[in-house]
Amino acid sequence: MDLDNDKIDDAVLALLLLGLHDGARAWKGFDWDAMNRLFERGYISDPRGQTKSVVFTEHGLEQAEKLLETLFGKKA
């Protein structure tokens, strides 16, 4: 199956927001390729390493909030 990585990345970024804790920190339990692409796009800190979480950049946090509403918000 040919997948759209941009759509996958949008969903992962939005879902990362659900694990938000300690300010702008989120648990990193998603596909490593998607997490690396989000890092390369400047949305999160480098996911490689011993820590179990990543930190949203300011732009990444704003984008995650928009995507969470767009992709998963209920329509009025």
N, CA, C, O and CB atoms as a CASP TS submission, in Angstrom:
PFRMAT TS
TARGET T0000
AUTHOR 0000-0000-0000
METHOD Language model
MODEL 1
PARENT N/A
ATOM      1  N   MET     1       0.842  -1.168   0.000  1.00  0.00           N
ATOM      2  CA  MET     1       0.000   0.000   0.000  1.00  0.00           C
ATOM      3  C   MET     1       0.895   1.242   0.000  1.00  0.00           C
ATOM      4  O   MET     1       1.882   1.307   0.733  1.00  0.00           O
ATOM      5  CB  MET     1      -0.963  -0.008   1.219  1.00  0.00           C
ATOM      6  N   ASP     2       0.546   2.204  -0.813  1.00  0.00           N
ATOM      7  CA  ASP     2       1.284   3.462  -0.880  1.00  0.00           C
ATOM      8  C   ASP     2       0.637   4.432   0.099  1.00  0.00           C
ATOM      9  O   ASP     2      -0.525   4.800  -0.072  1.00  0.00           O
ATOM     10  CB  ASP     2       1.297   4.049  -2.340  1.00  0.00           C
ATOM     11  N   LEU     3       1.386   4.856   1.136  1.00  0.00           N
ATOM     12  CA  LEU     3       0.840   5.714   2.186  1.00  0.00           C
ATOM     13  C   LEU     3       1.309   7.150   2.021  1.00  0.00           C
ATOM     14  O   LEU     3       2.400   7.407   1.510  1.00  0.00           O
ATOM     15  CB  LEU     3       1.238   5.189   3.564  1.00  0.00           C
ATOM     16  N   ASP     4       0.480   8.074   2.456  1.00  0.00           N
ATOM     17  CA  ASP     4       0.791   9.503   2.423  1.00  0.00           C
ATOM     18  C   ASP     4       1.455   9.870   3.756  1.00  0.00           C
ATOM     19  O   ASP     4       0.770  10.037   4.765  1.00  0.00           O
ATOM     20  CB  ASP     4      -0.509  10.370   2.170  1.00  0.00           C
ATOM     21  N   ASN     5       2.780   9.995   3.758  1.00  0.00           N
ATOM     22  CA  ASN     5       3.512  10.290   4.984  1.00  0.00           C
ATOM     23  C   ASN     5       3.104  11.616   5.602  1.00  0.00           C
ATOM     24  O   ASN     5       3.157  11.755   6.824  1.00  0.00           O
ATOM     25  CB  ASN     5       4.988  10.296   4.712  1.00  0.00           C
ATOM     26  N   ASP     6       2.700  12.595   4.802  1.00  0.00           N
ATOM     27  CA  ASP     6       2.269  13.884   5.354  1.00  0.00           C
ATOM     28  C   ASP     6       1.015  13.709   6.209  1.00  0.00           C
ATOM     29  O   ASP     6       0.903  14.317   7.274  1.00  0.00           O
ATOM     30  CB  ASP     6       2.003  14.899   4.220  1.00  0.00           C
ATOM     31  N   LYS     7       0.074  12.887   5.754  1.00  0.00           N
ATOM     32  CA  LYS     7      -1.139  12.634   6.542  1.00  0.00           C
ATOM     33  C   LYS     7      -0.804  11.865   7.817  1.00  0.00           C
ATOM     34  O   LYS     7      -1.362  12.143   8.878  1.00  0.00           O
ATOM     35  CB  LYS     7      -2.174  11.851   5.707  1.00  0.00           C
ATOM     36  N   ILE     8       0.096  10.912   7.713  1.00  0.00           N
ATOM     37  CA  ILE     8       0.528  10.151   8.888  1.00  0.00           C
ATOM     38  C   ILE     8       1.186  11.094   9.895  1.00  0.00           C
ATOM     39  O   ILE     8       0.886  11.044  11.088  1.00  0.00           O
ATOM     40  CB  ILE     8       1.508   9.012   8.483  1.00  0.00           C
ATOM     41  N   ASP     9       2.079  11.948   9.410  1.00  0.00           N
ATOM     42  CA  ASP     9       2.772  12.888  10.289  1.00  0.00           C
ATOM     43  C   ASP     9       1.798  13.843  10.962  1.00  0.00           C
ATOM     44  O   ASP     9       1.958  14.151  12.143  1.00  0.00           O
ATOM     45  CB  ASP     9       3.812  13.676   9.505  1.00  0.00           C
ATOM     46  N   ASP    10       0.793  14.317  10.236  1.00  0.00           N
ATOM     47  CA  ASP    10      -0.216  15.195  10.825  1.00  0.00           C
ATOM     48  C   ASP    10      -0.954  14.485  11.957  1.00  0.00           C
ATOM     49  O   ASP    10      -1.166  15.063  13.023  1.00  0.00           O
ATOM     50  CB  ASP    10      -1.212  15.665   9.753  1.00  0.00           C
ATOM     51  N   ALA    11      -1.343  13.243  11.727  1.00  0.00           N
ATOM     52  CA  ALA    11      -2.062  12.491  12.758  1.00  0.00           C
ATOM     53  C   ALA    11      -1.169  12.231  13.972  1.00  0.00           C
ATOM     54  O   ALA    11      -1.623  12.370  15.108  1.00  0.00           O
ATOM     55  CB  ALA    11      -2.576  11.159  12.188  1.00  0.00           C
ATOM     56  N   VAL    12       0.078  11.861  13.753  1.00  0.00           N
ATOM     57  CA  VAL    12       1.004  11.611  14.864  1.00  0.00           C
ATOM     58  C   VAL    12       1.228  12.887  15.660  1.00  0.00           C
ATOM     59  O   VAL    12       1.215  12.857  16.891  1.00  0.00           O
ATOM     60  CB  VAL    12       2.349  11.064  14.345  1.00  0.00           C
ATOM     61  N   LEU    13       1.433  14.004  14.978  1.00  0.00           N
ATOM     62  CA  LEU    13       1.648  15.273  15.669  1.00  0.00           C
ATOM     63  C   LEU    13       0.429  15.624  16.523  1.00  0.00           C
ATOM     64  O   LEU    13       0.574  16.037  17.674  1.00  0.00           O
ATOM     65  CB  LEU    13       1.939  16.401  14.655  1.00  0.00           C
ATOM     66  N   ALA    14      -0.759  15.463  15.969  1.00  0.00           N
ATOM     67  CA  ALA    14      -1.986  15.752  16.723  1.00  0.00           C
ATOM     68  C   ALA    14      -2.125  14.817  17.926  1.00  0.00           C
ATOM     69  O   ALA    14      -2.468  15.266  19.020  1.00  0.00           O
ATOM     70  CB  ALA    14      -3.222  15.621  15.809  1.00  0.00           C
ATOM     71  N   LEU    15      -1.865  13.538  17.737  1.00  0.00           N
ATOM     72  CA  LEU    15      -2.017  12.573  18.825  1.00  0.00           C
ATOM     73  C   LEU    15      -0.949  12.732  19.902  1.00  0.00           C
ATOM     74  O   LEU    15      -1.191  12.389  21.059  1.00  0.00           O
ATOM     75  CB  LEU    15      -1.974  11.167  18.274  1.00  0.00           C
ATOM     76  N   LEU    16       0.214  13.240  19.547  1.00  0.00           N
ATOM     77  CA  LEU    16       1.239  13.527  20.553  1.00  0.00           C
ATOM     78  C   LEU    16       0.706  14.500  21.601  1.00  0.00           C
ATOM     79  O   LEU    16       1.086  14.435  22.770  1.00  0.00           O
ATOM     80  CB  LEU    16       2.504  14.102  19.887  1.00  0.00           C
ATOM     81  N   LEU    17      -0.163  15.387  21.180  1.00  0.00           N
ATOM     82  CA  LEU    17      -0.729  16.377  22.092  1.00  0.00           C
ATOM     83  C   LEU    17      -1.512  15.708  23.227  1.00  0.00           C
ATOM     84  O   LEU    17      -1.595  16.260  24.324  1.00  0.00           O
ATOM     85  CB  LEU    17      -1.637  17.342  21.324  1.00  0.00           C
ATOM     86  N   LEU    18      -2.075  14.547  22.979  1.00  0.00           N
ATOM     87  CA  LEU    18      -2.837  13.844  24.015  1.00  0.00           C
ATOM     88  C   LEU    18      -1.948  13.364  25.157  1.00  0.00           C
ATOM     89  O   LEU    18      -2.437  13.135  26.263  1.00  0.00           O
ATOM     90  CB  LEU    18      -3.573  12.662  23.409  1.00  0.00           C
ATOM     91  N   GLY    19      -0.662  13.210  24.907  1.00  0.00           N
ATOM     92  CA  GLY    19       0.267  12.781  25.940  1.00  0.00           C
ATOM     93  C   GLY    19       1.062  13.931  26.535  1.00  0.00           C
ATOM     94  O   GLY    19       2.128  13.721  27.113  1.00  0.00           O
ATOM     95  N   LEU    20       0.545  15.149  26.394  1.00  0.00           N
ATOM     96  CA  LEU    20       1.244  16.344  26.865  1.00  0.00           C
ATOM     97  C   LEU    20       1.375  16.338  28.388  1.00  0.00           C
ATOM     98  O   LEU    20       0.418  16.038  29.101  1.00  0.00           O
ATOM     99  CB  LEU    20       0.507  17.611  26.402  1.00  0.00           C
ATOM    100  N   HIS    21       2.566  16.671  28.875  1.00  0.00           N
ATOM    101  CA  HIS    21       2.822  16.770  30.311  1.00  0.00           C
ATOM    102  C   HIS    21       4.011  17.694  30.541  1.00  0.00           C
ATOM    103  O   HIS    21       4.780  17.957  29.617  1.00  0.00           O
ATOM    104  CB  HIS    21       3.084  15.366  30.933  1.00  0.00           C
ATOM    105  N   ASP    22       4.163  18.177  31.740  1.00  0.00           N
ATOM    106  CA  ASP    22       5.304  19.040  32.104  1.00  0.00           C
ATOM    107  C   ASP    22       5.529  20.165  31.099  1.00  0.00           C
ATOM    108  O   ASP    22       6.644  20.348  30.610  1.00  0.00           O
ATOM    109  CB  ASP    22       6.573  18.206  32.219  1.00  0.00           C
ATOM    110  N   GLY    23       4.505  20.896  30.799  1.00  0.00           N
ATOM    111  CA  GLY    23       4.633  22.016  29.859  1.00  0.00           C
ATOM    112  C   GLY    23       4.436  21.584  28.426  1.00  0.00           C
ATOM    113  O   GLY    23       3.305  21.371  27.989  1.00  0.00           O
ATOM    114  N   ALA    24       5.525  21.453  27.690  1.00  0.00           N
ATOM    115  CA  ALA    24       5.441  21.127  26.260  1.00  0.00           C
ATOM    116  C   ALA    24       6.045  19.755  25.959  1.00  0.00           C
ATOM    117  O   ALA    24       6.443  19.493  24.824  1.00  0.00           O
ATOM    118  CB  ALA    24       6.154  22.202  25.429  1.00  0.00           C
ATOM    119  N   ARG    25       6.116  18.892  26.946  1.00  0.00           N
ATOM    120  CA  ARG    25       6.702  17.558  26.785  1.00  0.00           C
ATOM    121  C   ARG    25       5.602  16.546  26.473  1.00  0.00           C
ATOM    122  O   ARG    25       4.507  16.629  27.028  1.00  0.00           O
ATOM    123  CB  ARG    25       7.483  17.139  28.064  1.00  0.00           C
ATOM    124  N   ALA    26       5.893  15.577  25.576  1.00  0.00           N
ATOM    125  CA  ALA    26       4.916  14.556  25.195  1.00  0.00           C
ATOM    126  C   ALA    26       5.590  13.189  25.130  1.00  0.00           C
ATOM    127  O   ALA    26       6.753  13.086  24.740  1.00  0.00           O
ATOM    128  CB  ALA    26       4.261  14.902  23.835  1.00  0.00           C
ATOM    129  N   TRP    27       4.871  12.154  25.505  1.00  0.00           N
ATOM    130  CA  TRP    27       5.396  10.787  25.430  1.00  0.00           C
ATOM    131  C   TRP    27       5.611  10.406  23.977  1.00  0.00           C
ATOM    132  O   TRP    27       4.802  10.746  23.113  1.00  0.00           O
ATOM    133  CB  TRP    27       4.437   9.781  26.119  1.00  0.00           C
ATOM    134  N   LYS    28       6.700   9.702  23.710  1.00  0.00           N
ATOM    135  CA  LYS    28       7.061   9.386  22.320  1.00  0.00           C
ATOM    136  C   LYS    28       6.812   7.910  22.002  1.00  0.00           C
ATOM    137  O   LYS    28       7.762   7.134  21.895  1.00  0.00           O
ATOM    138  CB  LYS    28       8.539   9.736  22.058  1.00  0.00           C
ATOM    139  N   GLY    29       5.577   7.528  21.856  1.00  0.00           N
ATOM    140  CA  GLY    29       5.234   6.142  21.587  1.00  0.00           C
ATOM    141  C   GLY    29       4.721   5.900  20.175  1.00  0.00           C
ATOM    142  O   GLY    29       3.822   5.082  19.980  1.00  0.00           O
ATOM    143  N   PHE    30       5.268   6.587  19.201  1.00  0.00           N
ATOM    144  CA  PHE    30       4.795   6.460  17.828  1.00  0.00           C
ATOM    145  C   PHE    30       5.902   5.969  16.908  1.00  0.00           C
ATOM    146  O   PHE    30       7.060   5.864  17.311  1.00  0.00           O
ATOM    147  CB  PHE    30       4.253   7.794  17.327  1.00  0.00           C
ATOM    148  N   ASP    31       5.539   5.674  15.694  1.00  0.00           N
ATOM    149  CA  ASP    31       6.458   5.201  14.662  1.00  0.00           C
ATOM    150  C   ASP    31       7.705   6.085  14.597  1.00  0.00           C
ATOM    151  O   ASP    31       7.605   7.310  14.520  1.00  0.00           O
ATOM    152  CB  ASP    31       5.756   5.168  13.294  1.00  0.00           C
ATOM    153  N   TRP    32       8.875   5.451  14.630  1.00  0.00           N
ATOM    154  CA  TRP    32      10.146   6.192  14.651  1.00  0.00           C
ATOM    155  C   TRP    32      10.367   7.026  13.399  1.00  0.00           C
ATOM    156  O   TRP    32      10.905   8.130  13.479  1.00  0.00           O
ATOM    157  CB  TRP    32      11.299   5.233  14.818  1.00  0.00           C
ATOM    158  N   ASP    33       9.960   6.516  12.248  1.00  0.00           N
ATOM    159  CA  ASP    33      10.133   7.293  11.010  1.00  0.00           C
ATOM    160  C   ASP    33       9.295   8.568  11.052  1.00  0.00           C
ATOM    161  O   ASP    33       9.765   9.639  10.669  1.00  0.00           O
ATOM    162  CB  ASP    33       9.745   6.445   9.776  1.00  0.00           C
ATOM    163  N   ALA    34       8.059   8.447  11.517  1.00  0.00           N
ATOM    164  CA  ALA    34       7.192   9.621  11.623  1.00  0.00           C
ATOM    165  C   ALA    34       7.756  10.612  12.637  1.00  0.00           C
ATOM    166  O   ALA    34       7.755  11.819  12.394  1.00  0.00           O
ATOM    167  CB  ALA    34       5.763   9.205  12.022  1.00  0.00           C
ATOM    168  N   MET    35       8.240  10.105  13.773  1.00  0.00           N
ATOM    169  CA  MET    35       8.807  10.988  14.790  1.00  0.00           C
ATOM    170  C   MET    35      10.034  11.726  14.241  1.00  0.00           C
ATOM    171  O   MET    35      10.220  12.915  14.503  1.00  0.00           O
ATOM    172  CB  MET    35       9.186  10.182  16.053  1.00  0.00           C
ATOM    173  N   ASN    36      10.854  11.021  13.488  1.00  0.00           N
ATOM    174  CA  ASN    36      12.037  11.666  12.906  1.00  0.00           C
ATOM    175  C   ASN    36      11.644  12.737  11.894  1.00  0.00           C
ATOM    176  O   ASN    36      12.263  13.800  11.843  1.00  0.00           O
ATOM    177  CB  ASN    36      12.937  10.622  12.236  1.00  0.00           C
ATOM    178  N   ARG    37      10.611  12.461  11.086  1.00  0.00           N
ATOM    179  CA  ARG    37      10.155  13.476  10.123  1.00  0.00           C
ATOM    180  C   ARG    37       9.630  14.718  10.850  1.00  0.00           C
ATOM    181  O   ARG    37       9.868  15.840  10.402  1.00  0.00           O
ATOM    182  CB  ARG    37       9.054  12.894   9.201  1.00  0.00           C
ATOM    183  N   LEU    38       8.918  14.527  11.967  1.00  0.00           N
ATOM    184  CA  LEU    38       8.418  15.669  12.739  1.00  0.00           C
ATOM    185  C   LEU    38       9.576  16.481  13.304  1.00  0.00           C
ATOM    186  O   LEU    38       9.516  17.709  13.350  1.00  0.00           O
ATOM    187  CB  LEU    38       7.496  15.192  13.879  1.00  0.00           C
ATOM    188  N   PHE    39      10.631  15.792  13.735  1.00  0.00           N
ATOM    189  CA  PHE    39      11.835  16.475  14.211  1.00  0.00           C
ATOM    190  C   PHE    39      12.474  17.271  13.075  1.00  0.00           C
ATOM    191  O   PHE    39      12.849  18.429  13.259  1.00  0.00           O
ATOM    192  CB  PHE    39      12.846  15.459  14.791  1.00  0.00           C
ATOM    193  N   GLU    40      12.597  16.652  11.910  1.00  0.00           N
ATOM    194  CA  GLU    40      13.214  17.318  10.763  1.00  0.00           C
ATOM    195  C   GLU    40      12.410  18.532  10.312  1.00  0.00           C
ATOM    196  O   GLU    40      12.972  19.480   9.763  1.00  0.00           O
ATOM    197  CB  GLU    40      13.363  16.340   9.606  1.00  0.00           C
ATOM    198  N   ARG    41      11.097  18.509  10.540  1.00  0.00           N
ATOM    199  CA  ARG    41      10.236  19.636  10.165  1.00  0.00           C
ATOM    200  C   ARG    41      10.209  20.716  11.254  1.00  0.00           C
ATOM    201  O   ARG    41       9.582  21.761  11.077  1.00  0.00           O
ATOM    202  CB  ARG    41       8.811  19.140   9.888  1.00  0.00           C
ATOM    203  N   GLY    42      10.887  20.464  12.376  1.00  0.00           N
ATOM    204  CA  GLY    42      10.994  21.466  13.419  1.00  0.00           C
ATOM    205  C   GLY    42       9.843  21.514  14.403  1.00  0.00           C
ATOM    206  O   GLY    42       9.666  22.517  15.093  1.00  0.00           O
ATOM    207  N   TYR    43       9.044  20.435  14.484  1.00  0.00           N
ATOM    208  CA  TYR    43       7.895  20.413  15.379  1.00  0.00           C
ATOM    209  C   TYR    43       8.220  19.889  16.776  1.00  0.00           C
ATOM    210  O   TYR    43       7.576  20.276  17.752  1.00  0.00           O
ATOM    211  CB  TYR    43       6.812  19.579  14.776  1.00  0.00           C
ATOM    212  N   ILE    44       9.218  19.008  16.873  1.00  0.00           N
ATOM    213  CA  ILE    44       9.567  18.389  18.156  1.00  0.00           C
ATOM    214  C   ILE    44      11.087  18.317  18.299  1.00  0.00           C
ATOM    215  O   ILE    44      11.830  18.495  17.334  1.00  0.00           O
ATOM    216  CB  ILE    44       8.940  16.969  18.273  1.00  0.00           C
ATOM    217  N   SER    45      11.529  18.051  19.532  1.00  0.00           N
ATOM    218  CA  SER    45      12.953  17.833  19.771  1.00  0.00           C
ATOM    219  C   SER    45      13.350  16.476  19.185  1.00  0.00           C
ATOM    220  O   SER    45      12.492  15.682  18.801  1.00  0.00           O
ATOM    221  CB  SER    45      13.284  17.901  21.298  1.00  0.00           C
ATOM    222  N   ASP    46      14.637  16.223  19.122  1.00  0.00           N
ATOM    223  CA  ASP    46      15.161  14.982  18.558  1.00  0.00           C
ATOM    224  C   ASP    46      14.622  13.786  19.353  1.00  0.00           C
ATOM    225  O   ASP    46      14.842  13.708  20.562  1.00  0.00           O
ATOM    226  CB  ASP    46      16.718  14.988  18.562  1.00  0.00           C
ATOM    227  N   PRO    47      13.926  12.859  18.699  1.00  0.00           N
ATOM    228  CA  PRO    47      13.337  11.722  19.415  1.00  0.00           C
ATOM    229  C   PRO    47      14.345  10.631  19.785  1.00  0.00           C
ATOM    230  O   PRO    47      14.024   9.738  20.569  1.00  0.00           O
ATOM    231  CB  PRO    47      12.248  11.118  18.578  1.00  0.00           C
ATOM    232  N   ARG    48      15.547  10.693  19.235  1.00  0.00           N
ATOM    233  CA  ARG    48      16.543   9.679  19.551  1.00  0.00           C
ATOM    234  C   ARG    48      17.086   9.928  20.949  1.00  0.00           C
ATOM    235  O   ARG    48      17.226  11.074  21.377  1.00  0.00           O
ATOM    236  CB  ARG    48      17.687   9.679  18.510  1.00  0.00           C
ATOM    237  N   GLY    49      17.388   8.859  21.648  1.00  0.00           N
ATOM    238  CA  GLY    49      17.978   8.999  22.971  1.00  0.00           C
ATOM    239  C   GLY    49      17.217   8.212  24.024  1.00  0.00           C
ATOM    240  O   GLY    49      16.244   7.519  23.728  1.00  0.00           O
ATOM    241  N   GLN    50      17.678   8.335  25.248  1.00  0.00           N
ATOM    242  CA  GLN    50      17.158   7.555  26.360  1.00  0.00           C
ATOM    243  C   GLN    50      15.835   8.072  26.927  1.00  0.00           C
ATOM    244  O   GLN    50      15.080   7.304  27.524  1.00  0.00           O
ATOM    245  CB  GLN    50      18.170   7.516  27.443  1.00  0.00           C
ATOM    246  N   THR    51      15.548   9.358  26.749  1.00  0.00           N
ATOM    247  CA  THR    51      14.330   9.902  27.337  1.00  0.00           C
ATOM    248  C   THR    51      13.099   9.283  26.697  1.00  0.00           C
ATOM    249  O   THR    51      13.129   8.874  25.536  1.00  0.00           O
ATOM    250  CB  THR    51      14.295  11.421  27.187  1.00  0.00           C
ATOM    251  N   LYS    52      12.028   9.218  27.456  1.00  0.00           N
ATOM    252  CA  LYS    52      10.793   8.610  26.967  1.00  0.00           C
ATOM    253  C   LYS    52       9.815   9.633  26.423  1.00  0.00           C
ATOM    254  O   LYS    52       8.661   9.319  26.132  1.00  0.00           O
ATOM    255  CB  LYS    52      10.136   7.824  28.065  1.00  0.00           C
ATOM    256  N   SER    53      10.297  10.872  26.289  1.00  0.00           N
ATOM    257  CA  SER    53       9.421  11.916  25.775  1.00  0.00           C
ATOM    258  C   SER    53      10.209  12.868  24.874  1.00  0.00           C
ATOM    259  O   SER    53      11.440  12.866  24.857  1.00  0.00           O
ATOM    260  CB  SER    53       8.761  12.690  26.937  1.00  0.00           C
ATOM    261  N   VAL    54       9.465  13.673  24.133  1.00  0.00           N
ATOM    262  CA  VAL    54      10.037  14.716  23.284  1.00  0.00           C
ATOM    263  C   VAL    54       9.432  16.045  23.726  1.00  0.00           C
ATOM    264  O   VAL    54       8.439  16.074  24.454  1.00  0.00           O
ATOM    265  CB  VAL    54       9.763  14.439  21.753  1.00  0.00           C
ATOM    266  N   VAL    55      10.033  17.132  23.284  1.00  0.00           N
ATOM    267  CA  VAL    55       9.524  18.458  23.611  1.00  0.00           C
ATOM    268  C   VAL    55       9.022  19.105  22.327  1.00  0.00           C
ATOM    269  O   VAL    55       9.722  19.129  21.315  1.00  0.00           O
ATOM    270  CB  VAL    55      10.622  19.339  24.295  1.00  0.00           C
ATOM    271  N   PHE    56       7.797  19.630  22.384  1.00  0.00           N
ATOM    272  CA  PHE    56       7.260  20.380  21.256  1.00  0.00           C
ATOM    273  C   PHE    56       8.017  21.698  21.119  1.00  0.00           C
ATOM    274  O   PHE    56       8.366  22.328  22.117  1.00  0.00           O
ATOM    275  CB  PHE    56       5.740  20.634  21.431  1.00  0.00           C
ATOM    276  N   THR    57       8.266  22.107  19.887  1.00  0.00           N
ATOM    277  CA  THR    57       8.699  23.478  19.657  1.00  0.00           C
ATOM    278  C   THR    57       7.440  24.341  19.758  1.00  0.00           C
ATOM    279  O   THR    57       6.326  23.818  19.765  1.00  0.00           O
ATOM    280  CB  THR    57       9.429  23.646  18.248  1.00  0.00           C
ATOM    281  N   GLU    58       7.615  25.643  19.836  1.00  0.00           N
ATOM    282  CA  GLU    58       6.451  26.529  19.911  1.00  0.00           C
ATOM    283  C   GLU    58       5.560  26.340  18.684  1.00  0.00           C
ATOM    284  O   GLU    58       4.339  26.231  18.796  1.00  0.00           O
ATOM    285  CB  GLU    58       6.896  28.006  20.029  1.00  0.00           C
ATOM    286  N   HIS    59       6.192  26.303  17.513  1.00  0.00           N
ATOM    287  CA  HIS    59       5.445  26.100  16.264  1.00  0.00           C
ATOM    288  C   HIS    59       4.788  24.720  16.244  1.00  0.00           C
ATOM    289  O   HIS    59       3.650  24.583  15.794  1.00  0.00           O
ATOM    290  CB  HIS    59       6.378  26.260  15.041  1.00  0.00           C
ATOM    291  N   GLY    60       5.491  23.705  16.725  1.00  0.00           N
ATOM    292  CA  GLY    60       4.940  22.353  16.753  1.00  0.00           C
ATOM    293  C   GLY    60       3.726  22.235  17.644  1.00  0.00           C
ATOM    294  O   GLY    60       2.764  21.549  17.298  1.00  0.00           O
ATOM    295  N   LEU    61       3.758  22.894  18.785  1.00  0.00           N
ATOM    296  CA  LEU    61       2.628  22.869  19.704  1.00  0.00           C
ATOM    297  C   LEU    61       1.412  23.549  19.083  1.00  0.00           C
ATOM    298  O   LEU    61       0.294  23.045  19.187  1.00  0.00           O
ATOM    299  CB  LEU    61       2.998  23.547  21.028  1.00  0.00           C
ATOM    300  N   GLU    62       1.627  24.680  18.446  1.00  0.00           N
ATOM    301  CA  GLU    62       0.532  25.380  17.761  1.00  0.00           C
ATOM    302  C   GLU    62      -0.064  24.513  16.651  1.00  0.00           C
ATOM    303  O   GLU    62      -1.284  24.414  16.516  1.00  0.00           O
ATOM    304  CB  GLU    62       1.031  26.716  17.175  1.00  0.00           C
ATOM    305  N   GLN    63       0.804  23.892  15.866  1.00  0.00           N
ATOM    306  CA  GLN    63       0.346  23.048  14.759  1.00  0.00           C
ATOM    307  C   GLN    63      -0.400  21.827  15.286  1.00  0.00           C
ATOM    308  O   GLN    63      -1.423  21.439  14.720  1.00  0.00           O
ATOM    309  CB  GLN    63       1.536  22.607  13.887  1.00  0.00           C
ATOM    310  N   ALA    64       0.096  21.215  16.360  1.00  0.00           N
ATOM    311  CA  ALA    64      -0.551  20.044  16.947  1.00  0.00           C
ATOM    312  C   ALA    64      -1.961  20.388  17.419  1.00  0.00           C
ATOM    313  O   ALA    64      -2.890  19.607  17.213  1.00  0.00           O
ATOM    314  CB  ALA    64       0.283  19.497  18.116  1.00  0.00           C
ATOM    315  N   GLU    65      -2.127  21.544  18.048  1.00  0.00           N
ATOM    316  CA  GLU    65      -3.449  21.960  18.523  1.00  0.00           C
ATOM    317  C   GLU    65      -4.414  22.141  17.354  1.00  0.00           C
ATOM    318  O   GLU    65      -5.567  21.716  17.432  1.00  0.00           O
ATOM    319  CB  GLU    65      -3.345  23.266  19.331  1.00  0.00           C
ATOM    320  N   LYS    66      -3.952  22.767  16.275  1.00  0.00           N
ATOM    321  CA  LYS    66      -4.797  22.951  15.094  1.00  0.00           C
ATOM    322  C   LYS    66      -5.182  21.606  14.482  1.00  0.00           C
ATOM    323  O   LYS    66      -6.341  21.384  14.132  1.00  0.00           O
ATOM    324  CB  LYS    66      -4.077  23.820  14.052  1.00  0.00           C
ATOM    325  N   LEU    67      -4.202  20.715  14.357  1.00  0.00           N
ATOM    326  CA  LEU    67      -4.469  19.413  13.735  1.00  0.00           C
ATOM    327  C   LEU    67      -5.382  18.545  14.586  1.00  0.00           C
ATOM    328  O   LEU    67      -6.227  17.828  14.049  1.00  0.00           O
ATOM    329  CB  LEU    67      -3.168  18.679  13.480  1.00  0.00           C
ATOM    330  N   LEU    68      -5.227  18.598  15.905  1.00  0.00           N
ATOM    331  CA  LEU    68      -6.095  17.814  16.774  1.00  0.00           C
ATOM    332  C   LEU    68      -7.545  18.232  16.578  1.00  0.00           C
ATOM    333  O   LEU    68      -8.433  17.384  16.489  1.00  0.00           O
ATOM    334  CB  LEU    68      -5.681  17.975  18.249  1.00  0.00           C
ATOM    335  N   GLU    69      -7.786  19.533  16.511  1.00  0.00           N
ATOM    336  CA  GLU    69      -9.139  20.034  16.282  1.00  0.00           C
ATOM    337  C   GLU    69      -9.640  19.644  14.892  1.00  0.00           C
ATOM    338  O   GLU    69     -10.768  19.171  14.746  1.00  0.00           O
ATOM    339  CB  GLU    69      -9.179  21.560  16.450  1.00  0.00           C
ATOM    340  N   THR    70      -8.811  19.839  13.881  1.00  0.00           N
ATOM    341  CA  THR    70      -9.205  19.543  12.500  1.00  0.00           C
ATOM    342  C   THR    70      -9.482  18.059  12.284  1.00  0.00           C
ATOM    343  O   THR    70     -10.492  17.695  11.682  1.00  0.00           O
ATOM    344  CB  THR    70      -8.123  20.004  11.541  1.00  0.00           C
ATOM    345  N   LEU    71      -8.596  17.214  12.766  1.00  0.00           N
ATOM    346  CA  LEU    71      -8.699  15.785  12.489  1.00  0.00           C
ATOM    347  C   LEU    71      -9.669  15.051  13.417  1.00  0.00           C
ATOM    348  O   LEU    71     -10.311  14.085  13.004  1.00  0.00           O
ATOM    349  CB  LEU    71      -7.341  15.157  12.593  1.00  0.00           C
ATOM    350  N   PHE    72      -9.777  15.503  14.660  1.00  0.00           N
ATOM    351  CA  PHE    72     -10.519  14.717  15.641  1.00  0.00           C
ATOM    352  C   PHE    72     -11.602  15.474  16.395  1.00  0.00           C
ATOM    353  O   PHE    72     -12.313  14.875  17.202  1.00  0.00           O
ATOM    354  CB  PHE    72      -9.576  14.154  16.613  1.00  0.00           C
ATOM    355  N   GLY    73     -11.747  16.770  16.155  1.00  0.00           N
ATOM    356  CA  GLY    73     -12.774  17.553  16.852  1.00  0.00           C
ATOM    357  C   GLY    73     -14.164  17.226  16.335  1.00  0.00           C
ATOM    358  O   GLY    73     -14.354  16.934  15.154  1.00  0.00           O
ATOM    359  N   LYS    74     -15.131  17.280  17.239  1.00  0.00           N
ATOM    360  CA  LYS    74     -16.524  17.056  16.844  1.00  0.00           C
ATOM    361  C   LYS    74     -17.059  18.309  16.167  1.00  0.00           C
ATOM    362  O   LYS    74     -16.724  19.430  16.549  1.00  0.00           O
ATOM    363  CB  LYS    74     -17.403  16.679  18.074  1.00  0.00           C
ATOM    364  N   LYS    75     -17.883  18.103  15.168  1.00  0.00           N
ATOM    365  CA  LYS    75     -18.507  19.213  14.461  1.00  0.00           C
ATOM    366  C   LYS    75     -19.676  19.720  15.286  1.00  0.00           C
ATOM    367  O   LYS    75     -20.408  18.931  15.884  1.00  0.00           O
ATOM    368  CB  LYS    75     -18.971  18.788  13.042  1.00  0.00           C
ATOM    369  N   ALA    76     -19.855  21.037  15.320  1.00  0.00           N
ATOM    370  CA  ALA    76     -20.949  21.641  16.111  1.00  0.00           C
ATOM    371  C   ALA    76     -22.298  21.377  15.468  1.00  0.00           C
ATOM    372  O   ALA    76     -23.326  21.807  15.990  1.00  0.00           O
ATOM    373  CB  ALA    76     -20.737  23.160  16.264  1.00  0.00           C
TER
END
